Amino acid sequence: MSILFISKADSPTEWQQALASLDPEIGFQVWPDSRKPEDIEAALVWKHPPGALLGLPNLKLIQSLGAGVDHIFMDPRLPKNVPIARLVDSELTRQMVEYVVLAVLSRHRRLDLIRGAQLLRDWQVIPPVPISCSRVGILGFGEIGRATGNSLVNLGFKVASWTRTPHTVGAVTSYHGPEGFTSLLEKSDILICLLPLTAKTRGLLNAEAFATLPTDAYVINVARGAHLIEQDLLAAIDNGHLSGAWLDVFDAEPLPSNHPFWAHPKIVVTPHLAGLTVASSAASQVVHNLQLVRIGKPPQNLVDPTVGY
Ligand code: GLV
């Protein structure tokens, strides 16, 4: 029995080796060269072509190769009643935390101004602002949001979080629902988007949301480009309300070379690299999920299709 691998972004060789080192019995077929559809028990996917998961009579698991699963729901011909699992991996989480902490500290210590002065050979001392002047709001408080929140709290930041449903978390102030969204925005000098992309979160970071943020606020998006209305962000930065943004994800990826974000002095652009799945770390979860579905149990990190994550 085998796993079907479908991804242009991940290495099939690394995944095949990582899976074989855990269970040499697991066969590995790479789309579109898969030859034995009846052998396929699990599909390991990142942005698979629509319809590619049909015609697999023994498919028991659709496992995302990333933390997000929005790419799976883009397929209008997804097989019905096959459990879908998110990937929750400590290495991926660690990378995301590193990246967000980098962005938050860069903003907090005004690395943009320091670099600007350096380019002018200007010995300009930009004094650190008190950490209380950088209140951080995190949208989405799943595995990655919580780990990020904890790291920022440990650094001394005042952190608040927002989720769809109520949640309680130690040192982090929690908000939920539409009213909570406004309350969180009003108090976020640095806003971090770590939400799953669903029908409810698409376009949430729009002109109204930006206007609700305090003057000079800074936006970090490491979730999906579609959470944010790019024109609204540009307008809010260019009219001086927001001080800038740090973006890893975009509506169109790769970001077109003529896109205004590339050369914007107040926007940091990185090419969707905040967290990249590492096969050697994540493979054990895939093998474990395969074992679970084989005995009729739900996989770990099961997605609820009615909410989309
Ligand atoms: C990356 O964007 C992921 O979903 O893991």
Residues whose N, C-alpha, C, O or C-beta is under 5 A from the ligand:
A	BS01	GLV	G66 A67 G68 A223 G275
